[in-house]
Amino acid sequence: MGIVEKIAEIEHEISRTQKNKATEYHLGLLKAKLAKYRQQLLEPTGKGGAKGDGFDVMKSGDARVAMVGFPSVGKSTLLSSMTSTHSEAAGYEFTTLTCIPGVISYNGANIQLLDLPGIIEGASQGKGRGRQVISVAKTADLILMMLDAGKSDQQKMLLERELEAVGIRLNKSPPNIYVKQKKVGGVKFTNTVPLTHCNEKLIMTVLHEYKIFNADVIFREDCTVDEFIDVIQGNRVYMTCLYVYNKVDQISIEEIDRLARLPHHVVISCEMNLNMDYLLEKMWEYLALVRVYTKKPGNAPDLGPEDGIILRGGATIEHCCHALHRSIAAQLRYAIVWGTSTKFSPQRVGLHHKLDHEDVIQIVKK
């Protein structure tokens, strides 16, 4: 029996098992086995056979955004309208057969936008080059899930299930669970909050399935057994996702209003160029990029459209120094900052001061 058949068998077993106190250990064991088989499917251990041709493109720019969706939802049209790159768009499915990159220039940042081929149901098991598409999506900073506004919400659930199956967790934060394997001493389990989804026996069952017999486990929040398995696997990717509903010109205004009010949702029409500016604003917000400007002593700051340094959200003076030159951080005496990150402007700060969007920095060396 192949891995795909084993996965299907376990999924069937989970679906027909009643969820209650008596079956929670059995379900926990099945979920642990399912995660192991999915891991084997994604990372085959065999060395034989020629390597398949992947279509990842070189990472460039300040951030990377990947478009994921079923065929014919408007991914290529969106790429062509937002960037100078032309991606072939036609009225039939699977027009795009490889990864096509484009660059969006916004707020002085270059954002790489990837048009990936449409994925189909069963992509996580390798159908329709789905595994390659999803592996490229894992390298992105933000996922744009392209959906057809004229179709049911089932498409969103199917896509989420495919991404969940390969370890991509959308709009979730990593569970606050500490697991450290030891050589001896058995399993020591502690929890700092009351647990409603797990207990010690269930945790032991899952650990034994992974052949972990000596470890320290600390639950710092009330997590499910699935989240605990994610921590043991250690290869899950937690990503922000924007659900983009295209073709809103074909549905009623009440349905547009309903979709637009849902969290993490944006409604657009690529054909009629509707709401594209708002989509760009949301992408900038979800990428959490900040743009800071530099200033020489005695001179006015450089505030031109091409000036400024693009940093990740939560970046400090140290990150800014490294972006300028790797030797500056070691020579820094202090920095003077003008902007919203300071209590008063200007303010003298050190290496660990966090910067806000559109701050102005003057660096003083030793």
C-alpha positions, -999 to +999 in steps of 0.1 A: +000+000+000+014+034-011+016+065+011-013+082-007-035+052+000-024+051+036-033+088+040-067+083+024-074+054+047-065+074+078-085+104+067-115+080+061-110+065+096-109+100+112-140+111+094-161+081+105-148+081+142-171+099+166-155+126+186-159+121+224-138+114+255-134+077+247-120+082+212-097+112+217-066+091+222-074+070+191-080+102+171-047+118+185-028+087+173-044+088+139-036+125+135+000+119+144+003+091+118-014+113+092+011+141+098+040+116+095+028+102+062+021+137+048+057+146+057+070+115+039+049+124+008+064+159+007+100+149+014+106+115-001+135+096+015+145+076-016+176+087-035+167+071-068+151+087-099+159+119-117+150+152-101+118+169-114+121+203-129+110+229-103+099+264-113+110+285-084+124+319-094+151+338-078+140+359-048+144+396-055+131+429-042+121+438-007+093+412-003+077+383-021+039+378-027+026+345-042-008+342-059-025+308-052-058+297-067-078+274-089-074+278-127-092+308-145-097+330-114-077+359-128-042+355-115-025+363-148-048+393-154-039+407-120-002+403-126-004+420-160-024+449-146-003+455-115+032+450-130+049+456-164+052+419-169+028+403-194+013+369-183-007+350-209-044+351-201-072+333-220-107+319-216-095+283-209-080+267-178-042+261-172-031+290-195-002+295-171+021+264-169+051+279-150+059+305-124+059+340-139+074+368-117+066+405-118+076+436-098+053+461-081+068+494-072+049+509-042+060+533-015+096+531-028+096+493-023+100+466-050+075+438-042+080+406-062+046+392-073+045+355-085+018+342-109+017+305-101-001+279-122-037+270-110-038+242-085-065+215-084-080+194-056-054+168-045-025+192-052-009+184-018-005+148-030+012+159-062-017+162-086-012+187-114+023+199-103+005+210-071+034+201-049+058+224-068+033+253-068+028+249-030+066+247-023+071+280-041+042+295-021+061+285+011+090+309+002+067+339+000+061+366+027+024+369+018-001+347+000-028+362-022-055+335-024-074+344-056-110+333-056-139+336-081-166+358-065-193+340-087-185+306-072-194+291-038-173+294-006-163+258-011-133+269-033-118+287-003-122+257+020-106+233-006-076+256-011-071+261+027-073+223+031-046+218+004-023+243+021-029+229+056-020+194+043+015+206+033+022+226+065+012+261+056-009+277+083-028+308+072-033+339+095-023+319+125+005+324+151+028+296+162+014+277+192+031+286+225+044+251+233+079+243+244+093+209+235+129+199+241+142+163+236+166+149+262+188+118+264+174+104+296+148+112+323+115+103+306+088+128+296+082+158+320+048+175+312+037+208+326+011+234+317+008+270+329-028+273+318-058+249+322-061+226+292-094+218+276-083+201+243-054+179+255-042+160+286-010+143+297-021+108+284-029+122+250+004+140+248+023+108+258+004+089+230+015+113+204+051+115+216+054+077+216+041+076+180+071+099+171+094+076+192+101+104+217+105+089+251+126+116+269+115+153+266+104+184+285+070+196+273+055+229+285+020+242+274+018+279+278-016+282+261-046+260+256-037+243+223-052+214+204-035+181+196-031+193+160-011+223+171+010+200+194+018+178+163+028+209+144+053+218+171+068+183+170+071+183+132+088+217+134+085+225+097+052+244+097+052+278+080+029+305+095+019+330+068-004+359+064-030+355+037-053+379+018-084+364+003-089+383-030-123+378-046-121+387-083-149+392-109-171+412-085-187+429-115-206+397-121-224+395-086-249+416-067-240+446-045-253+428-014-230+398-020-200+422-026-209+440+007-210+406+025-176+395+011-159+428+017-168+428+054-152+394+061-118+395+079-087+394+056-109+398+025-106+422-005-130+424-034-117+434-069-124+432-106-093+429-128-112+433-160-128+466-149-099+477-128-120+481-096-105+484-061-069+477-072-055+507-052-071+493-020-056+458-027-021+474-030-027+492+004-037+460+021-007+441+006+016+468+021-002+466+054+000+428+056+037+427+045+044+451+075+072+469+057+085+503+069+104+529+049+129+550+067+150+580+054+186+589+062+200+624+069+236+637+069+246+661+097+238+697+087+218+686+056+182+682+049+169+646+048+167+627+014+129+624+010+128+616-027+106+588-042+137+567-048+153+575-015+148+556+018+156+522+031+129+494+031+129+473+063+107+447+079+081+457+106+097+458+140+132+467+126+156+485+149+185+509+143+208+479+141+188+465+112+190+499+095+228+500+100+232+465+084+211+476+055+234+506+049+267+487+055+276+458+077+305+477+095+283+507+107+266+489+136+300+482+153+311+519+149+277+534+160+279+559+189+242+569+188+215+577+163+192+608+162+156+599+151+128+622+139+093+605+136+065+587+154+087+560+170+102+586+195+086+603+226+099+636+214+115+647+181+144+646+176+155+620+201+189+604+207+186+566+207+207+534+208+210+502+186+178+485+199+154+514+192+124+502+171+116+523+140+083+533+125+073+540+089+088+573+075+111+579+104+142+600+096+176+588+110+210+605+115+238+581+125+267+594+146+298+572+146+324+568+174 
